[in-house]
């Protein structure tokens, strides 16, 4: 008789634990556990020059719209999550230039605030946002310099915002050191802020075309504002 009671008590405990576990799972699912586990996880990255997979983050090619030669630096929207990130874009928040006299970052080009960067290999009339599938990435143009565009003070830097470009050419930056504050955002991802530094000494001569990346330098994305200093000479 005692053995029967013990077996009955053990069975009841098993049923109680199973019921509690089922209730907890149902509660977790109700609060979005499945969506959290399978959510897209998007980050912004720039491969190093010595990375063996770095074949299109820095590239000299012709512009789709004009056919002119340009050296592009591109950043990647990488999704390491288990679902597709929808309508993701890189939005330019603020632009700063390093002021050598004041030794501080100086706020510049407010006309660019809020503009989206242009996804790579897309025509000007195509959307400025992209879907990023699980375990894949999409490339976005960050900035470029044009061969043969050298002016009195050197070739400028073009911030590759989506078209149309401002009539006052606010996205055309003088040679120097700049800081771009951007926001990666989308329909189903948490927005993340990044800071990127880019500098160019204005030199891109025909005899130095293969060394353009020694003159045009972009720092990898950081979650913090960039320190001051640096040189473009």
N, C-alpha and C positions, 0 to 999 in steps of 0.2 A: 504494500500500500504506500509506504514512504517513497519507494522508487517511482511509483506512478505520480505522486505529488511533485517530486523533484523534476520529473520529465515535463510535467504540465507547467511548472514554474519557469523552467528554462525556455520552453516554447513561447510562453507569454513574454519573456524578456526579449527573445529574438524578434517577435512580432512588434513589440514596442519600439525596439531600436530601428527596425526596418521602417516602421511608420514615421518615426522621427526623421530618419534619413530622407525619406520620400518628401516629407513636408519641407525640410530644409532645401532640398534640390528644387522643389516647386517654387519656394520663396525666392531662391537665388535667380531662377529663370525669370520670375516675375519682375525682378529688379534689374534685369538686363545682363545676366552673367554670360549668356550665349553671345550677345552682341559685343560684350567686352572682350571675350576670348577670341572672337573672329573679326575684331575691328581692324581696319587698315592702320598701319603705322608708317607714317611718311616722314622722312627727314631730308634735309638739303645737304648735298655733299659735292666736293670738288676733288677729283683724283689728283694725286701728286704727279709731277712730270716723270718720275722714275717708275711709276706703276706700270707693269706690263700690259694692263688692260686699258691704259690711257691712250685711246686711239681717236677719240672725238671730243674730249673735253677742251682741248686746245687744237685748233685746226685752221689752216690757211686754205680758203676756198673762195668761190665766187658767191656774191649775194644773189639770192633767188630773184629779187625784184629788179636789180639793176645790172647784174652780171659783172660788177666790179670786184676786184680782188680785195679780200679783207682777212685779217687774222682775228678769229673768234675765240673767246673764252666762254665755256658753257658749264652750267651747273646741272646736277642731276636731282630729280625728285625720286627718291628710292622708297619703295613700299615693301617693308618686311612683314606686313600683316597678312591675314588669311582671307581678306576680301578686297574688292576693288575700291580705291579712293576715287570719288566722283568730283568732277569739275574742280580740279586742283590748279591753283595758280600761284605765282610768286609776285606779290604786290610790293612795289617800291614805296616805303614809308617816308624816308628822309634821306637827303644827300648832304654830306659834310666834306669840306676840303681842309687839309692841314695847312694852317697859316704859320709859315716859318717865323714871321716877325713876332707874333703873339705867342707862338709855341702852343697852339691850341686848335681844336677842331672848330671850323667856322661853318655855320648853317648856310647852305646854298640851294639854289634851284627849286624853290617851293612849287614851281609849275609841274614838277614831276611827282609830287606827293600823290599817292594813291594809284599811280599808273601800274599796269601789269607788264611784266616782261614777256617777250615773245617766245613761244615754244619753237624749238629748232625744227628746221625743214618744213615749216608750215607757211603757206602763202599769206599775204597780208589780210585777205578777206576771210581767213579761217579763224575759229575761236581762239582766244588767248588763254583758255583753260583746257586741261587735258584730264582724261581718266588714266589712272595708274593701276595696272593690274597687280594681283598678289605676286610677291617675289620677283618684281621687275622694276624698271625705272624708265622715266621719260626725261629727255634732255631739254633744257631751257637756255636760250641765249642770254648771257649776262652783259657782256660788253665786247667791243671790237675796235680795231684800229684799221684804217684803210691805207693800202699801199698807194703811193703817189699823191696823197692828200696833204703832204707836208706844207705848212704855212711858215710865216716868218718865225713864229715861236715854236715850231715843231708840229707834228701831226696830232690831231685831237683824239680823244677817246669818245666812242659812241656808246651810250647806254642803250641796250637793245629793248626798248619798250615797244609795246604793240602799236601798230599803225592805227590812225595817222600820227606822225611825229609832229611836235609843236612847231608852228610857223616861225617862232623865234629861236628854234634850234636849242632849246633848253637842255636837251639830252646830249649835246655835243660839249664835252668837257675839255678844258685846256690841259696840257701835260702837267703832271703833278701827282700828288698822293690824295686819294679820295676814299671816303667811307660810305658805303651804301647800307642803309638799314632796310631790311625786307621782311615781309611776313608771308609764310607759306600757309595757305588757307584753302578750304574746300568744303563741299556740302556735308561730308560725314567724317571729318577729321578735326582734331584740336589744332587751332592755329598756333604756329611756332615762329618766334622772332629770331632773326639772325643778323649778324653784322659781317660785311665783307669789305676787305681793303683791296684797292687796286691802284697801281701806279704805272706811269709811263713817262719816259724821258723825251718822248716826241720823235725819236729816231727810228726810221725803218727805211734803210737804203737798199737798193737793189743788190749790192755786194754783201749785205748782211741779212738777207731775207731769211736764211735758215737759222739766224740767231735772234729772231724777233722776240722769243720768249725770255731772253736775257734783258730786254728793254721793257717789255710789257708783262708785268707781274701781278697776279691776283692771289690774295691770301685766302686760305680755306675758311668756310663759314664758321662763325663763332657765336655762342649764345650771349657773349658779353661785348660791350663796346670796346673798340680797339684802342690800345695805348697810342700815345702820340709819338712823334719822331718819324724816322725813316728818311730815306733819300732816294731821289729819282735820277741822280747823276751817274 
